[in-house]
């Protein structure tokens, strides 16, 4: 009887440990930590943690290629990494903040689903559109990028234009060890036609 109780407790303890290992909490970022990424079409940029407030982290980056050209400061909630503010080229950009606001939503674990809506501009000049992002944490995978080999959780992001059949899918892989998304890949479709690239990957990083 005692042996059965012991084995039952052991199984319960092992299950708890497994759950803890498969759940990724928001990273603790430190001043000076850096991540450098590269597009598959060429072009690199570095993201650096440049500030920390009571509830927020602040990063800084400059992009010279791709959709999001400019100088950025982004403010992230420490508990979730929801994006709460973006300063682009010295001015607050609510549109880009809304686009990124729940791109990350910690903790992450297999089976987690979340959504958010945001506004955008269509290819027709002056026409606003409403978009819905539907995200799901798919599974853990071993992935290799130029910065190394990582155990990462794969997140699927399906973004749709509300009221239409237009949508696009991207995936990102978040690594606890790198404290960042080590790869972002766009599934080829007309939705991403003007993107100019299909993926970008982490090529180096510095942690404190």
C-alpha positions as CSV (number, residue, x, y, z in Angstrom):
1,X,0.0,0.0,0.0
2,X,2.8,2.4,0.9
3,X,4.6,1.5,-2.3
4,X,1.5,2.3,-4.3
5,X,1.1,5.7,-2.6
6,X,4.8,6.4,-3.2
7,X,4.5,5.5,-6.9
8,X,1.4,7.6,-7.2
9,X,3.1,10.6,-5.7
10,X,6.1,10.1,-8.0
11,X,3.9,10.1,-11.1
12,X,2.2,13.2,-9.9
13,X,5.5,15.0,-9.2
14,X,6.9,13.9,-12.6
15,X,3.8,15.3,-14.3
16,X,4.1,18.6,-12.5
17,X,7.8,18.9,-13.4
18,X,7.0,18.1,-17.1
19,X,4.3,20.8,-17.1
20,X,6.6,23.3,-15.7
21,X,9.3,22.5,-18.2
22,X,6.8,22.9,-21.1
23,X,5.5,26.3,-20.0
24,X,7.6,29.3,-20.9
25,X,7.2,32.5,-18.8
26,X,8.1,35.9,-20.1
27,X,11.8,36.5,-20.3
28,X,13.7,38.7,-17.8
29,X,15.5,41.1,-20.1
30,X,18.5,43.1,-19.0
31,X,20.1,46.3,-20.1
32,X,22.5,45.8,-23.0
33,X,21.2,42.5,-24.1
34,X,21.2,42.3,-28.0
35,X,19.8,40.2,-30.8
36,X,20.9,40.5,-34.4
37,X,18.6,39.2,-37.2
38,X,18.9,38.6,-40.9
39,X,16.3,38.5,-43.7
40,X,16.6,35.7,-46.2
41,X,16.9,38.3,-48.9
42,X,19.8,40.0,-47.1
43,X,19.8,42.9,-44.6
44,X,20.5,42.8,-40.9
45,X,19.3,44.7,-37.8
46,X,20.0,44.6,-34.1
47,X,17.5,44.9,-31.3
48,X,19.0,46.1,-27.9
49,X,17.4,46.5,-24.5
50,X,18.0,50.1,-23.7
51,X,15.6,50.8,-20.8
52,X,13.6,49.3,-17.9
53,X,10.8,50.9,-16.1
54,X,8.6,49.5,-13.3
55,X,6.3,47.5,-15.5
56,X,8.0,47.8,-18.9
57,X,11.1,46.8,-21.0
58,X,12.3,49.2,-23.7
59,X,14.1,48.0,-26.8
60,X,15.7,49.9,-29.6
61,X,16.4,49.0,-33.3
62,X,16.9,50.5,-36.7
63,X,15.7,48.8,-39.8
64,X,16.8,49.8,-43.3
65,X,15.0,47.0,-45.2
66,X,11.6,45.2,-45.3
67,X,8.2,46.6,-44.3
68,X,9.1,48.3,-41.1
69,X,11.9,50.7,-42.1
70,X,12.8,53.3,-39.4
71,X,14.2,53.9,-36.0
72,X,12.2,52.2,-33.2
73,X,11.7,52.2,-29.5
74,X,9.2,49.6,-28.3
75,X,7.8,49.2,-24.8
76,X,6.7,45.8,-23.6
77,X,4.8,44.7,-20.6
78,X,7.1,42.6,-18.3
79,X,4.6,39.9,-17.5
80,X,3.3,39.2,-21.0
81,X,5.5,41.0,-23.5
82,X,2.4,42.6,-24.9
83,X,3.5,45.7,-26.8
84,X,2.1,48.8,-25.1
85,X,3.8,51.6,-27.1
86,X,6.0,52.1,-30.2
87,X,8.0,55.3,-31.0
88,X,9.0,55.3,-34.6
89,X,11.4,58.0,-35.9
90,X,10.6,60.1,-32.8
91,X,6.8,59.9,-33.0
92,X,4.4,57.5,-31.3
93,X,2.9,55.0,-33.8
94,X,-0.4,53.7,-32.5
95,X,-1.0,51.7,-35.7
96,X,2.2,49.7,-35.5
97,X,1.7,49.3,-31.7
98,X,-1.8,47.8,-32.4
99,X,-0.3,45.5,-35.0
100,X,2.2,44.1,-32.5
101,X,0.2,44.5,-29.3
102,X,-0.4,40.8,-28.6
103,X,2.0,39.2,-31.0
104,X,3.7,37.8,-27.9
105,X,1.4,36.8,-25.0
106,X,3.2,35.0,-22.2
107,X,3.2,32.5,-20.7
108,X,3.5,30.2,-23.7
109,X,2.6,26.5,-23.7
110,X,1.4,23.9,-26.2
111,X,-2.3,24.4,-26.9
112,X,-2.6,28.0,-25.9
113,X,-4.8,30.2,-28.2
114,X,-5.3,33.9,-28.3
115,X,-6.6,36.6,-30.6
116,X,-6.5,40.3,-31.2
117,X,-7.9,42.8,-33.7
118,X,-6.1,45.8,-35.2
119,X,-6.5,48.3,-38.0
120,X,-4.4,48.7,-41.2
121,X,-4.3,50.2,-44.6
122,X,-5.3,48.4,-47.7
123,X,-3.6,48.5,-51.1
124,X,-6.4,50.9,-52.1
125,X,-5.2,54.4,-51.2
126,X,-6.9,55.9,-48.1
127,X,-9.0,52.7,-47.3
128,X,-8.8,51.4,-43.8
129,X,-9.3,47.7,-43.0
130,X,-9.9,45.7,-39.9
131,X,-7.7,42.7,-39.3
132,X,-7.9,39.7,-36.9
133,X,-4.8,37.9,-35.7
134,X,-5.5,34.3,-34.4
135,X,-2.5,32.8,-32.6
136,X,-1.9,29.3,-31.3
137,X,1.2,27.7,-29.6
138,X,1.5,24.5,-31.7
139,X,4.3,22.4,-30.2
140,X,8.0,22.4,-29.1
141,X,10.6,21.8,-31.8
142,X,14.4,21.6,-32.0
143,X,15.4,24.2,-34.5
144,X,18.7,25.4,-35.9
145,X,19.4,28.9,-37.1
146,X,22.8,30.8,-37.7
147,X,22.9,31.7,-34.0
148,X,22.8,28.0,-32.9
149,X,20.5,25.1,-32.0
150,X,17.6,25.8,-29.7
151,X,14.6,24.1,-28.2
152,X,11.7,26.4,-29.1
153,X,8.0,26.6,-29.0
154,X,6.4,27.1,-32.5
155,X,3.6,29.7,-32.7
156,X,1.2,30.0,-35.6
157,X,-0.3,33.4,-36.5
158,X,-3.1,33.5,-39.0
159,X,-4.0,37.1,-39.9
160,X,-7.3,37.8,-41.8
161,X,-9.0,40.9,-43.2
162,X,-12.4,40.9,-41.6
163,X,-15.3,40.5,-44.0
164,X,-13.2,39.0,-46.7
165,X,-11.5,35.7,-47.6
166,X,-8.0,37.3,-47.5
167,X,-5.6,35.9,-45.0
168,X,-2.0,35.0,-44.4
169,X,-0.1,32.6,-42.1
170,X,3.2,33.1,-40.4
171,X,5.1,31.1,-37.7
172,X,7.6,32.1,-35.1
173,X,9.8,30.0,-32.9
174,X,10.5,31.3,-29.4
175,X,13.5,30.1,-27.4
176,X,13.7,30.4,-23.7
177,X,17.5,30.1,-23.8
178,X,17.8,32.9,-26.4
179,X,15.1,35.0,-24.7
180,X,13.8,35.8,-28.2
181,X,12.0,34.5,-31.3
182,X,14.9,32.8,-33.2
183,X,13.0,32.5,-36.5
184,X,10.0,34.0,-38.2
185,X,8.7,32.4,-41.4
186,X,5.8,33.5,-43.7
187,X,3.8,31.0,-45.6
188,X,3.9,32.1,-49.3
189,X,0.6,33.7,-50.3
190,X,-0.8,36.8,-52.0
191,X,-1.4,38.2,-48.5
192,X,2.3,38.7,-48.0
193,X,3.1,39.5,-51.6
194,X,4.5,43.0,-50.8
195,X,6.6,41.8,-47.9
196,X,9.9,41.5,-49.8
197,X,11.1,38.5,-47.8
198,X,9.9,35.1,-46.6
199,X,11.7,34.7,-43.3
200,X,14.3,36.1,-40.9
201,X,16.4,34.4,-38.4
202,X,18.6,35.1,-35.4
203,X,22.3,35.2,-36.4
204,X,23.8,36.3,-33.0
205,X,22.9,37.5,-29.6
206,X,24.5,38.7,-26.3
207,X,22.9,38.0,-22.9
208,X,23.9,39.4,-19.6
